[in-house]
Amino acid sequence: MPVMVTRRALLASSAAAMLSAATKPFPKGFLWGAATAGHQVEGNNWNSDTWLLEHLPGSGYAEPSGDACDHYHLYPHDIRLLANLGFNTYRFSLEWSRIEPEQGAFSRAELEHYRRVLAACREAGLTAMVTYNHFTVPRWFALRGGWEKPDAPALFAKFCERATRSLGDMTGYATTLNEPDLTALLSWIRLPNGRTIGQMLASGLPAIRKQLNAPAFSSFIMADSRVVIPNLVRAHTEAREAIKSIRPNLPVGYSLAMSDDQPAPSNSHVEEKRAAVYGPFLEAARKDDFFGVQTYTRAIVGDTDQPPPKGAELTQSGYEFYPEALENTIRYAAQKTGVPIIVTENGVAADDDDRRIEYIRRALAGVQRCLDDKIDVRGYIHWSLMDNFEWNSGFAPKFGLIAVDRETQKRTAKASAVYLGTIAQRNAL
C-alpha cells in the first residue's frame, strides 16, 4: 500500500534537521509514540455496544464507523510508517468484543490477530503499549448491564487474564482502562440548555433500552458515574492483579481524562470537581507502575465547567486551544499518585496542521519544564496516529498525524508527523 508524504511535510523535515544542536535532551529511553483505539480505526467492530448504538435511530451519532481506517487489515503498513517517522512506541487497544464475542467464549483466531500486531511492532522496533479496554465493550456485556453490575470487574479481570496469557510476553506496557473517569467529567460540562452532557446522555438511555427491548442495557458513556466509578476502580485493581498473575514484571497502569482545572473568579468548585472526577482513580493509581495522563485543554471551573473565554481560539472539538494544559495536569497527577507519569494522549483536532505543530511544540515545552523540575515523566504518546472515527462526532474532527483517504485508505503523513518524528529521533526539543 503506498504511503504518501506531502511536500509540506518534507519541508518540515528539512527545517527540523536544521535546528540547532544546542537542544534540550529528554531522558534516555523516553517513549515517543502515537495512539489509536480499536473501534476508531479497525473498522467493522460489529459485535460491540458502540456499533449497536451507531446504527440505532436517535442515538446521536453523526455517522457509523463502518470500515473506519481498516487498520484491522492495514496495521502492518501503519506500524511501519510510525516507525519510519522516528517513533519508538505504539499504543493501541484490544477489542474485547472480538476476543470474547460471547461470555466465556474466547476466540483463538482474534487473539492470534493481536499477536500478529504485536509481532509487527517488535519487527519495527516499537514498544507496544496495550490498552485492554478503550470504551467499547461486547454486546453481551452491555446487554446484561455493563459496568453497572457488581460482577463487571470480575468479568473484565477474566478477560484481561486470558488476553495476557496469549499476548503478555510481547507487551511492553499495559493500561487496563482508558479514561474511566469520563462519565464523571462529562457531568461537569454544562450545555446551553442548562443540562450537563452527562445528564443529556443518561436521559437517552430509557429510549434506547425500549428500542432494544433490553431493560438492563448500559453503555459506559451513558452510565451513572456514581454507580460505575466504584466498579471501574475495582475493575482496574482486579485487572492489574490478573495481568500480574501471568506476567509479574509487566508495567501496569491506567489513564485518566484530565483537564487543567483553573478556578473561576467566583464560586469556584475546583477541589470538589477534582475529588469527584479524579480522586478515587488517583488514589488507586498509587499502587500502579505508572499513571497515564490524557489532556487536551483547560477548564475554568465554577459550579460546573464554564465555556471557553470569549475570543479564545477553538479547536474542531470546541475545546480552547491551550497546549499549556498538559504541563499542569502532569504536575497534579505526579503529586497525587507518586508514580511515574506517561502522557498517553495529547493532541488537537485541527484542519490546519500548522496549529497542530504549534500545539505539539508548546505542549512538549511544558513536558520539558516538568522534567527540569525532576518530575518523573517517562513518555509522550500523541493522539492520534491517524485521522479516525471520533465517536459521536464521526470522522469530521482531524486529530491525526497521518491523513486517511476513506475512499482509497491511502495514508498521507502530515508535516506534524515529520515534526514530532524528528523530535523523537533526536530525543530532544
N, C-alpha and C positions, 0 to 999 in steps of 0.2 A: 504493500500500500504506500503510495507516495506521500511524503511529508514535505510541506512547503514551508519555507522561511521567507518572510517578506523582506523587501529591500530596506524598509524602515528598521526591521529587526537587525539586519546586517550592519546598518549604520550605528545602531545602539551598541552592537558588539564591538565595533571599532572604537567607539567613544569610551566604552568601559575599559578596553585594553590600554587606552592612553591615560587612564587615571594614574595619578602619582603613586609611586611605590610606597610613599610615606603614609600608609593607611593603617587603620587600627585592626589588628587581627582578632578573630574570635577564638575561643578555646579549641585546642586540638580535639578532634573527634566530634565537633559540633555537628548536629543533624541539620541538614539543609534539604527540605523536601517540598512536595506538594501533595494535596489530599483529594480523594474522591470518596463518594458514598455509593454503595452498590446500586440502590434503586435509582439514583440520579444519573448514573452513567451506563449501567449494564444493559438495560432495556428488557422489556417483556418479562418483568418480575410478577407474573400474573397470579401467583399464589399468596401475595402479601395483602395486608389490610389496606395499604395505600393504593394499590392497583384497584382494589374493590371500590374505594372511595372516589378515585378519579373518574370512574365510569358510572357513578351514581348521580342521577339528576339532583341538582340543588346542593351538592356537597361543597361548592365554592372553588373548585379547581378550574384554572383558566383553560387548561387543555390536559389531555392524558400524556403520560410519559412515553408510551409506545416503544419504539426502538431505542429511544434516548441516544446515547453516543455509540451504541453497540460495543461497548467496552468488554462485554462478556466474551465476544469473539476477537476483538481487536486489541486486547490487553498486551500482546507481545510488542506490537508497534508502539503503543503508548508508553510502555515501560522503557523501551529502548530510547524513545525520544526524550523522556525525562532524564535518563542517564546521560545521553549525548549533550544535553543542555548544560550539564555540570552538576546536577543534584546527586545526593548520596542516599536519600531516603524517600520511600513511597508509603504514604498512609492510605489504606483502603479498608473497606468493610466486608465482612462476610454477610451473606443474605441468609438469615435464619430460615426464611420461608422456602428457600431452595434446599437447604441441608436437612431440615426436618419438616417436610411438607404435610405430614400428619403427626399427631402427637405420638412420640415414641418410635416413629419410623424414620430412620436416618438414611440419607442417600449416599452410598459409597461413591457414586459417579460424581455427585456435586462436590463432595469432599476432595476427590481427585482433581476436579477442575481447579479448586482453590490451591491445591498443592502445586499444580502447574503454574498458577500465577506467582506463587512464592518462588518456584524454581526459576521463573523468568526474572524476578527481582535479583535472585542470587547470581544468575548468569550475567546480569547487567551491573553487578557491583552495588546494588541498592540494599540498604537496610529496610526490612519490611516491618512497618507498624500496623498491626491488625486490630481493627475495631470490631468487637463481637456483635454490637448492636448499634446501628445508626438509624434510630427512629422506627423503621418498619419492623413489623412482626408477622408471623404466619397467620393466615386467616383463622385457623383453628384456635390460636391463642387469643386473638381479638374477639372471636365469637363467644368464647367462654368467659369474657370479662377483662381480658388483657391484664395490665399492671394493677388493676383494682382488686384482683383476687389475692387472698393471703398466701396461696401456694405459688404465685407467679415467680417469686425469687428462686424457689427450688427448681421449677421447670427451666428457668433461664440457666441456672447453675449446671443442670444436667446437660443442656446444650453446649455450654462452654467446656465442660469436661470432655464431651465426645469430640468437639472440634479440636481441642488442644491435643487429644490423643492422636489425631490424624495429622495435625498441622504445626503443633508447638515446636517441634525440633527445627523448623525453618523460619520461625518467627523471631524478630529482633526485639519488639516491644508489643505489649498487649494493652489495649484500652477496652474496658468492659462495656461501658455505656457512653454514648455521645450525648452531651447536653441534657442529662436527666432533670435539670432544673428548669428546662424551657417552659413548661406549663406554669410554673410559679412566676417566672419572669414575665410572661405574657399577661399575667393578672395585674401587672403594674403599668401596663401601657393602655392609656385611655383613648378611645375613639371620639370623633367629633360629636357623636350622639350621646356621649356621657358614659357609655359602657366600656368596659375593658375588653381587650382582644380575647382574654380568657373567658369572660362571660359570654361573648358572642359565639365562640367556638362551642362552648358547653351547651348553649341554648339550642344548637342544631342537632345535638345527639338524639333526643327523643324521636325526631322525624326520621333520622337515619335508621334507628332501630326499628321503627314501624315499617319503613320501606323494605328492610332486610328480613322482617319478621324474626328478629333476633333480639329479644329483650335484654340480653346481657352484653351486647356488643360494646366494646370500648376501644378507642384508638388513642394512643399516647397524647397526641396534640390536643385532644378534646377532653381529656380526663380531668377530674377534680384534683388539683395539686395537693390539697390537704389529705386526700385518700392515698394518692400514688407515691408521694415523696417518701414516706416511711418504707414502703415496699421497694422502691428503687434503691434506697440506701442499703437495704438488706440484700437486694439483688446484686449490688456491686460487691459487698463483702463476701457473700456466698460464692459468687463467680470467681472472685480473687482466690478464695480457698480452693475451689475446684481446679482452676488453672495451675496453681502452685502444687497441687497434689500430683499433677502429671509432670510438670517441669518447674521445680522449685526455684531455679535461678532465672526464670523469665521475668523481666521487669514488668510490673502490672500497675496500672493507674486508670484514671478516667478523666474526662474533660467536661468542663462547665462552660456554658454561655455566660459571659461576664461583660457587662457594660462598665465603663468608667463612671461610677456614680458620683455626681457632684451635687452639693446641696443647693436647692433653690434659695433665693434671697429671703423667703419667709416660709413658714410652715413646712420645713423640710423633714422628711422621714427617711433619710438615707440609712441610718443604722437599723431601722425597722425593716426596710427593704432587704438589706444585706442579711439580716438574721433569718428572714423568711425564705429568701430565694437561695442563698449560698450556704447559710450556716450549717445545716445538717450534713451537707456534702463535704464542706471544707473540714469538718471535724472527722468524718470518716476517712478522708484522704491522708490524715496524719499517719496512718499505718501503711500507706502505699509506697511504692518505689519512686514514683514521680507523680506530678499533677499537670494536667493539660489545660492551658488557658486558651480560650477561644473568644476573641474580642474583635469588634468591628467599629464601634463608635462609643460616644459617651452618652450619659443620661443625666439631665438636670431633674433632680428628684424633689417634688413637693409631696402632696399626699399620694400622688402617682407620678410616673414619668411625664414630664412636660414635653410639648412639641419642640423641635429644634428651634434655636433662636432665629428671630426674624432676619432674613438676609443671608442665612448660612448656606453654604454650598451643600447640596443634597446629592446623594448617590441614586442609582436607579432603584434601589430598595427603599428610598425615602429616608435613609439614615443621614445624619450630619457627617460630612467628610471631616473626619477627626482622627488621623492616624496616631496622634499622641496618646490616645486612649490605651493603647497596648502597654506602654511603659507603666502606667498607673495600676492596671489590673495585675500585671506581673508582680509589682511590689506588694500589692494587697494579698495576693494568693500566697506568695512566698512567706509573708509574715504569718498568715493564718495557718498554713499547713506545715511549714518547717521541712518540706521535702523539695527535691529538685524540680524545677519548672521546665516544661516543654511547651512552646507555643504550638498547639496542634491545629489551630485555624486562625488566620488573619488575612483579610483581603478587602476588596471593594468591588461593588457592582458598577461598572462604568463602560460605556461605549468608547470613550476617549482613553486610549491606552496610555497616553502621556500622564493622565491623572493617576492611573494605576502605578506607574513608575514613581511618581511623586509620593504616593501613599506608602509604597514599599520603602522608599528612601527614608522618610520621616519615621515610620514605624521601627525600622531597624536601628535608626539612631537612638531611639528610646531603649531598645534592647541592649545596645552597647552601653548606654548610661547605667542600666541595671547591672551589667557585668562589671563596669568600673567600680560600682559600689559593693562588689563582692556577692551579689545575688547569684545563686547557682542556677543559671539558665542553660539548658543542655541542647536546645534546638529551636528552629523556626520552620514551621511547615505551613506553606501558603494555601489558602483556599481561593481558587481550586486549580487543579491541574488543567482542566478544560471547561469551556462553556458547557453547561449541562442543565438538567431539569431542576428548577428551583421550586419544587413543591407547589403550593397554591398559585404561585406566580408563573408557572410554566417555564418556557425557555427564554423569556424576554430578558431577565437580568443577566448580564455578562460578567461573571466572576473569573473567568478562566485566563490562565497564561497562554493557553492554546485555543484558537478558534476552531469550531467544528461546523462544517457544511452538512446540515442534516439530510440533504438530498443525496449527497455522494459519500458522506462520512469522511471527507478529506480533512486532515488536520493541518492547521497553519500556525506556526509558532509566532507569537506576537513579540513586539520589541521588549515588553516587560518580562517575557520568558528568558530572553537573552540577557537582559539586565540583571535579573535575580540569579540566573545560572552562572553568570560571570562572577558575581559576588561569592556564590557558593564555591566555585572553583578556586578563587583566591582565598577563601575563608577570611575575608576582610572587607570592610566598607571602603 
